[in-house]
Amino acid sequence: MVKNKKNDDLSGLTLLGKEAKPSRKLESFPNHTSRNYTITLQTEEFTCVCPMTGQPDFAKIKIEYIPDKKIVESKSLKLYLWSFRDEGIFHEHVTNLILDDLVAALKPRFCKVSAQFAVRGGIGITVDTEYKK
């Protein structure tokens, strides 16, 4: 049985319950178990822009990870992903940057980021990148 550690879980969270605005800050709360289990987070609302043309790129992002000591707080992840909305960045770079930032913030046992970008110019691009501890 998991002990009630509500105060410990909430310490360090600064974005939850606050006004929503883009942020590159990924917040986390403690994982209460040592077993392996997978957390999956998905959005169909990711946007960034082409670094050359400035045209919008839309993607479905799927994040799967096995936490170690930390779990990502979902509102901070939403605001983090939102922060790319006006950034000119290639699909491959943004997908790997998301993985790098999640690994730096959470130090998970495993993490995979998949980004399925909408077809533009007749070509769809899907980028899969992963980390293993």
N, C-alpha and C positions, 0 to 999 in steps of 0.2 A: 504494500500500500504506500502511496506517495504522501509524504507529510505535507501539510499546508504551509507553503513557504511564500505566501502572497507578497509580503513586504520585500523579501529577497528578489522575487520575480520582477517586481516593478521598479526596483532601484536601478537607476541608470537610464530608464526610458524617459526621453524628453519630448518625443514627437507625438506619442499616443495621447489623444484627447485635445490636441492643439490644432490651430488653424493649418489647413493643408496648403503647402507650397513646396515646389521641387527642392530636393535636398540630396546630396551625395552621401549623407550619413546613414549607414546601415546600423540599426540598433538590434540588440539581442537580449534574450533572457535565459536563465539557466535551464539546462536539460536535467531532469530529475531521475533519469534512468541510465544505466550503463549498457543496456542491450542495444543491438543494432535494429533500427527501424528507419523507414524511408518517409521523408516529408516531400510532397509534391506541391508546387505552387505554379499556377498558370495564369496567363493573361492573353487576351486577344487585342489589347489596346496599346501595345507598344509602338512608339513612333520615334524616329530620328529623321535626319535629312541627308540627302546625298551631298558629300563634301564638294562635288564638282558643280552640280546644277542647283542645289538648294531645294530640289523637289522632295516632298515627304516620302518616307519609306515606312510601311506598316508591317508589323510582324506579330506572330503568335510566339510568346516566350513560355518555355516550360523549364522549370528548375526542379531538379530532383536531388536530394542530398540525404546522407546519413549523418546526423549530428554527433558531435563528440560532447563537449561541455556546454555549447551554446546553440540556441535556436533563434533564427531571424524573426524579428517582430514584423508582421505583415504590413502594417501601415508604413513603416520606414522603408520597406521594400517597394511599396507602391510609389512613394515620393521619390525614391532613388531612381526607379525606372522612368518616372515622369521627367526627371532632370535631363534626359536625353532628347526630349521633344524638339528642341531647336538646335541640337548639336549636329554639325556636319561630320559624319563618321561612316566608314565602310562597314558593311554587315559583319564581315569576319572580325574586324577590330572590336566592334562594340560587344559582340558575343563573348569574345575572350576577355575583354575588360570586365564585363559583368561577372564572369567566373572568377577572375583574379580578385575582384573586390569582395565577393562572397567568401572566398577562401581566406583572405586576409582578416575579415571580420569574424568569421565563425570557426576557422580551423576545423572543418568537418572531417569525418573519416572518408567521405566520398562526396563528390558534387558533380553534377552534369547540367549544363545549360544547353538547351536546344532553341534555336531561333529560326522560325519558318517565315521568311519574308514574302510578302505578296508579289505576284508577278508584275514586273514593270519592264517594258521594252521586250516583252515576249519571253522573258526568262525569270523563273522563280529560283530563289536561293534559300537553301536550308543549311545552317551552320550548327554542328554539334561539337561541343568541347567538354572535356571532363578532367577531373582531378582525383587522384587516389592517394591517400596518406601512406 
